[in-house]
Amino acid sequence: MLEKKCPAPLAGGNRAGLLQARHAVDTHEILRAQARLRLLDWKPLTRNSLRGFASVELPNGLAIADISVHVSHGKAWASLPAKPQLNSEGTARRGDDGKVIYTPVLRWRDRTLQDGFSAAVVQAIEADYGPL
C-alpha cells in the first residue's frame, strides 16, 4: 500500500499532528466529491436484504459497476463490488452459516470514506427512484 509523504514538521510541531491534519483534509475533500457522484444505472433485485445493483461515476471519472445495495432493519447501505472465494473445485466457498464468502475487489481507506460513499450511492438512487 502506498503511503502519503508528509512535509517535515514545523518548528515546535509534531509529525503525527501533521499527518492527522492532512488526513482530515483529504477525508473532507473525498466526502465532498462523493456527494457529486453520478448514478449511471440501477437494476432493482429483491432477495433477502439485497435491493439491487448500482453503477456510479465518481467525479474523477472512475466508473464502478455492481455496487450491491441492501436494506435491513430500516437502514440502507451500498457495498463496493466483491467476488466469491472459490475452493479447489472452482465452486464458491461457504461459511459455517451456509452463505457464500466474498473477497473485496476495491476498498476504502477508512470507515468514514466507506460510509460517505454508501450514503451518497443510496441518496442518488432514492433521488431518482424513490425510497428503497
C-alpha atoms as an extended CHARMM CRD file, in Angstrom:
* protein
*
       132  EXT
         1         1  MET       CA              0.0000000000        0.0000000000        0.0000000000  PROA      1               0.0000000000
         2         2  LEU       CA              1.2870000000        3.4610000000       -0.8550000000  PROA      2               0.0000000000
         3         3  GLU       CA              1.8920000000        5.8640000000        1.9740000000  PROA      3               0.0000000000
         4         4  LYS       CA              1.4520000000        9.6010000000        1.6900000000  PROA      4               0.0000000000
         5         5  LYS       CA              4.5240000000       11.7220000000        2.0060000000  PROA      5               0.0000000000
         6         6  CYS       CA              4.1020000000       14.4650000000        4.5430000000  PROA      6               0.0000000000
         7         7  PRO       CA              6.2400000000       17.6010000000        4.7830000000  PROA      7               0.0000000000
         8         8  ALA       CA              8.7040000000       17.8920000000        7.6350000000  PROA      8               0.0000000000
         9         9  PRO       CA              7.0820000000       19.0850000000       10.8490000000  PROA      9               0.0000000000
        10        10  LEU       CA              7.0380000000       22.7790000000       11.5610000000  PROA      10              0.0000000000
        11        11  ALA       CA              9.1760000000       24.0870000000       14.3890000000  PROA      11              0.0000000000
        12        12  GLY       CA              7.5090000000       23.1530000000       17.6460000000  PROA      12              0.0000000000
        13        13  GLY       CA              5.0260000000       20.8580000000       15.8620000000  PROA      13              0.0000000000
        14        14  ASN       CA              4.9430000000       17.1090000000       15.6090000000  PROA      14              0.0000000000
        15        15  ARG       CA              4.7680000000       14.8430000000       12.5790000000  PROA      15              0.0000000000
        16        16  ALA       CA              1.7810000000       12.8800000000       13.8990000000  PROA      16              0.0000000000
        17        17  GLY       CA             -0.2440000000       16.0860000000       14.1450000000  PROA      17              0.0000000000
        18        18  LEU       CA              0.5600000000       16.9930000000       10.5430000000  PROA      18              0.0000000000
        19        19  LEU       CA             -0.3920000000       13.5240000000        9.3480000000  PROA      19              0.0000000000
        20        20  GLN       CA             -3.7060000000       13.7210000000       11.2090000000  PROA      20              0.0000000000
        21        21  ALA       CA             -4.4190000000       17.2050000000        9.8500000000  PROA      21              0.0000000000
        22        22  ARG       CA             -3.6560000000       16.1210000000        6.2810000000  PROA      22              0.0000000000
        23        23  HSD       CA             -5.8580000000       13.0270000000        6.6600000000  PROA      23              0.0000000000
        24        24  ALA       CA             -8.7480000000       15.1660000000        7.9260000000  PROA      24              0.0000000000
        25        25  VAL       CA             -8.4910000000       17.4640000000        4.9010000000  PROA      25              0.0000000000
        26        26  ASP       CA             -8.2690000000       14.5410000000        2.4810000000  PROA      26              0.0000000000
        27        27  THR       CA            -11.2570000000       12.8270000000        4.0770000000  PROA      27              0.0000000000
        28        28  HSD       CA            -13.3180000000       16.0120000000        3.9010000000  PROA      28              0.0000000000
        29        29  GLU       CA            -12.4620000000       16.5540000000        0.2390000000  PROA      29              0.0000000000
        30        30  ILE       CA            -13.2810000000       12.9770000000       -0.6890000000  PROA      30              0.0000000000
        31        31  LEU       CA            -16.6050000000       13.1290000000        1.1400000000  PROA      31              0.0000000000
        32        32  ARG       CA            -17.4830000000       16.3210000000       -0.7760000000  PROA      32              0.0000000000
        33        33  ALA       CA            -16.5420000000       14.5860000000       -4.0300000000  PROA      33              0.0000000000
        34        34  GLN       CA            -18.6890000000       11.5760000000       -3.1700000000  PROA      34              0.0000000000
        35        35  ALA       CA            -21.7090000000       13.8420000000       -2.8170000000  PROA      35              0.0000000000
        36        36  ARG       CA            -21.2150000000       14.6810000000       -6.5130000000  PROA      36              0.0000000000
        37        37  LEU       CA            -21.1470000000       11.0960000000       -7.7330000000  PROA      37              0.0000000000
        38        38  ARG       CA            -23.4420000000       10.3360000000      -10.6400000000  PROA      38              0.0000000000
        39        39  LEU       CA            -25.7750000000        7.3530000000      -10.8120000000  PROA      39              0.0000000000
        40        40  LEU       CA            -25.2450000000        5.6220000000      -14.1650000000  PROA      40              0.0000000000
        41        41  ASP       CA            -27.5270000000        2.6180000000      -13.7710000000  PROA      41              0.0000000000
        42        42  TRP       CA            -29.8460000000        0.9800000000      -11.2610000000  PROA      42              0.0000000000
        43        43  LYS       CA            -31.0150000000       -2.6290000000      -11.5470000000  PROA      43              0.0000000000
        44        44  PRO       CA            -33.5610000000       -3.4930000000       -8.8520000000  PROA      44              0.0000000000
        45        45  LEU       CA            -33.4030000000       -7.0470000000       -7.4950000000  PROA      45              0.0000000000
        46        46  THR       CA            -35.0090000000       -8.0030000000       -4.1950000000  PROA      46              0.0000000000
        47        47  ARG       CA            -33.5150000000      -11.0340000000       -2.4890000000  PROA      47              0.0000000000
        48        48  ASN       CA            -33.2110000000      -11.1020000000        1.3070000000  PROA      48              0.0000000000
        49        49  SER       CA            -31.5890000000       -7.7410000000        2.2230000000  PROA      49              0.0000000000
        50        50  LEU       CA            -30.4580000000       -7.0810000000       -1.3680000000  PROA      50              0.0000000000
        51        51  ARG       CA            -32.4270000000       -4.3930000000       -3.2070000000  PROA      51              0.0000000000
        52        52  GLY       CA            -30.3770000000       -4.2070000000       -6.3980000000  PROA      52              0.0000000000
        53        53  PHE       CA            -27.1570000000       -3.2200000000       -8.1200000000  PROA      53              0.0000000000
        54        54  ALA       CA            -25.9720000000        0.2730000000       -8.9830000000  PROA      54              0.0000000000
        55        55  SER       CA            -23.3290000000        1.6880000000      -11.2950000000  PROA      55              0.0000000000
        56        56  VAL       CA            -21.8970000000        5.1030000000      -10.4670000000  PROA      56              0.0000000000
        57        57  GLU       CA            -19.3100000000        7.5060000000      -11.7840000000  PROA      57              0.0000000000
        58        58  LEU       CA            -17.0680000000        9.3520000000       -9.3470000000  PROA      58              0.0000000000
        59        59  PRO       CA            -16.0120000000       12.9700000000      -10.0040000000  PROA      59              0.0000000000
        60        60  ASN       CA            -12.5610000000       11.7750000000      -11.1160000000  PROA      60              0.0000000000
        61        61  GLY       CA            -14.1800000000        9.7760000000      -13.9440000000  PROA      61              0.0000000000
        62        62  LEU       CA            -13.8870000000        6.3270000000      -12.3690000000  PROA      62              0.0000000000
        63        63  ALA       CA            -16.9950000000        4.2440000000      -13.0950000000  PROA      63              0.0000000000
        64        64  ILE       CA            -17.8370000000        1.4790000000      -10.6250000000  PROA      64              0.0000000000
        65        65  ALA       CA            -20.3480000000       -1.2340000000      -11.5660000000  PROA      65              0.0000000000
        66        66  ASP       CA            -22.0160000000       -3.9670000000       -9.4970000000  PROA      66              0.0000000000
        67        67  ILE       CA            -22.3750000000       -1.9670000000       -6.2850000000  PROA      67              0.0000000000
        68        68  SER       CA            -24.7780000000       -4.0190000000       -4.1830000000  PROA      68              0.0000000000
        69        69  VAL       CA            -27.4140000000       -2.0540000000       -2.2940000000  PROA      69              0.0000000000
        70        70  HSD       CA            -29.0650000000       -3.5440000000        0.7860000000  PROA      70              0.0000000000
        71        71  VAL       CA            -31.7920000000       -2.6730000000        3.2820000000  PROA      71              0.0000000000
        72        72  SER       CA            -32.2020000000       -4.2550000000        6.7060000000  PROA      72              0.0000000000
        73        73  HSD       CA            -33.7300000000       -3.0860000000        9.9840000000  PROA      73              0.0000000000
        74        74  GLY       CA            -34.7430000000        0.2050000000        8.3540000000  PROA      74              0.0000000000
        75        75  LYS       CA            -31.2250000000        1.0620000000        7.1800000000  PROA      75              0.0000000000
        76        76  ALA       CA            -29.9310000000        1.1280000000        3.6110000000  PROA      76              0.0000000000
        77        77  TRP       CA            -26.2940000000        0.7870000000        2.5560000000  PROA      77              0.0000000000
        78        78  ALA       CA            -24.1760000000        0.2350000000       -0.5380000000  PROA      78              0.0000000000
        79        79  SER       CA            -21.1770000000       -2.0860000000       -0.7890000000  PROA      79              0.0000000000
        80        80  LEU       CA            -18.3550000000       -1.9770000000       -3.3030000000  PROA      80              0.0000000000
        81        81  PRO       CA            -18.1190000000       -4.9590000000       -5.6790000000  PROA      81              0.0000000000
        82        82  ALA       CA            -16.8010000000       -8.2380000000       -4.2920000000  PROA      82              0.0000000000
        83        83  LYS       CA            -16.0650000000      -11.6240000000       -5.8010000000  PROA      83              0.0000000000
        84        84  PRO       CA            -16.8450000000      -15.0380000000       -4.3180000000  PROA      84              0.0000000000
        85        85  GLN       CA            -13.9580000000      -17.0610000000       -2.9300000000  PROA      85              0.0000000000
        86        86  LEU       CA            -13.5040000000      -20.3230000000       -4.7910000000  PROA      86              0.0000000000
        87        87  ASN       CA            -12.4470000000      -23.7170000000       -3.4530000000  PROA      87              0.0000000000
        88        88  SER       CA            -10.1120000000      -26.1660000000       -5.2200000000  PROA      88              0.0000000000
        89        89  GLU       CA            -13.0340000000      -27.4890000000       -7.3080000000  PROA      89              0.0000000000
        90        90  GLY       CA            -13.8340000000      -23.9730000000       -8.5240000000  PROA      90              0.0000000000
        91        91  THR       CA            -17.1110000000      -23.6060000000       -6.6570000000  PROA      91              0.0000000000
        92        92  ALA       CA            -17.9540000000      -20.8470000000       -4.1970000000  PROA      92              0.0000000000
        93        93  ARG       CA            -16.7230000000      -21.3540000000       -0.6320000000  PROA      93              0.0000000000
        94        94  ARG       CA            -19.3650000000      -21.1220000000        2.0780000000  PROA      94              0.0000000000
        95        95  GLY       CA            -19.1010000000      -20.1690000000        5.7090000000  PROA      95              0.0000000000
        96        96  ASP       CA            -20.4910000000      -22.1150000000        8.6580000000  PROA      96              0.0000000000
        97        97  ASP       CA            -23.8270000000      -20.3540000000        8.1010000000  PROA      97              0.0000000000
        98        98  GLY       CA            -24.0060000000      -21.6490000000        4.5110000000  PROA      98              0.0000000000
        99        99  LYS       CA            -23.5530000000      -18.2040000000        2.9500000000  PROA      99              0.0000000000
       100       100  VAL       CA            -21.0640000000      -17.5980000000        0.1480000000  PROA      100             0.0000000000
       101       101  ILE       CA            -17.8150000000      -15.9560000000        1.3190000000  PROA      101             0.0000000000
       102       102  TYR       CA            -16.8180000000      -12.8610000000       -0.6650000000  PROA      102             0.0000000000
       103       103  THR       CA            -13.4970000000      -11.0510000000       -1.0910000000  PROA      103             0.0000000000
       104       104  PRO       CA            -13.4580000000       -7.2870000000       -1.7190000000  PROA      104             0.0000000000
       105       105  VAL       CA            -12.3310000000       -6.1030000000       -5.1440000000  PROA      105             0.0000000000
       106       106  LEU       CA            -11.9620000000       -2.4760000000       -4.0140000000  PROA      106             0.0000000000
       107       107  ARG       CA            -11.8850000000       -0.9310000000       -0.5570000000  PROA      107             0.0000000000
       108       108  TRP       CA            -11.8960000000        2.4740000000        1.0660000000  PROA      108             0.0000000000
       109       109  ARG       CA             -9.0140000000        3.6600000000        3.2260000000  PROA      109             0.0000000000
       110       110  ASP       CA            -11.2230000000        4.0240000000        6.3070000000  PROA      110             0.0000000000
       111       111  ARG       CA            -14.7660000000        3.5900000000        7.5980000000  PROA      111             0.0000000000
       112       112  THR       CA            -15.6150000000        7.2970000000        7.2350000000  PROA      112             0.0000000000
       113       113  LEU       CA            -14.9670000000        7.1710000000        3.4930000000  PROA      113             0.0000000000
       114       114  GLN       CA            -16.8400000000        3.8920000000        3.1670000000  PROA      114             0.0000000000
       115       115  ASP       CA            -19.8800000000        5.2810000000        4.9950000000  PROA      115             0.0000000000
       116       116  GLY       CA            -19.8170000000        8.5100000000        2.9600000000  PROA      116             0.0000000000
       117       117  PHE       CA            -19.7290000000        6.5870000000       -0.3060000000  PROA      117             0.0000000000
       118       118  SER       CA            -22.5280000000        4.2970000000        0.8260000000  PROA      118             0.0000000000
       119       119  ALA       CA            -24.7320000000        7.2300000000        1.8420000000  PROA      119             0.0000000000
       120       120  ALA       CA            -24.0430000000        9.0320000000       -1.4610000000  PROA      120             0.0000000000
       121       121  VAL       CA            -24.9940000000        5.9640000000       -3.5290000000  PROA      121             0.0000000000
       122       122  VAL       CA            -28.1980000000        5.3800000000       -1.5560000000  PROA      122             0.0000000000
       123       123  GLN       CA            -29.0650000000        9.0900000000       -1.8050000000  PROA      123             0.0000000000
       124       124  ALA       CA            -28.5440000000        9.0750000000       -5.5890000000  PROA      124             0.0000000000
       125       125  ILE       CA            -30.7720000000        6.0130000000       -6.0510000000  PROA      125             0.0000000000
       126       126  GLU       CA            -33.5250000000        7.3740000000       -3.8170000000  PROA      126             0.0000000000
       127       127  ALA       CA            -33.4060000000       10.7650000000       -5.5970000000  PROA      127             0.0000000000
       128       128  ASP       CA            -34.1380000000        9.0700000000       -8.9450000000  PROA      128             0.0000000000
       129       129  TYR       CA            -36.2510000000        6.0570000000       -7.9220000000  PROA      129             0.0000000000
       130       130  GLY       CA            -37.7720000000        6.7920000000       -4.5220000000  PROA      130             0.0000000000
       131       131  PRO       CA            -37.2130000000        5.0500000000       -1.1860000000  PROA      131             0.0000000000
       132       132  LEU       CA            -35.5750000000        1.6440000000       -1.1540000000  PROA      132             0.0000000000
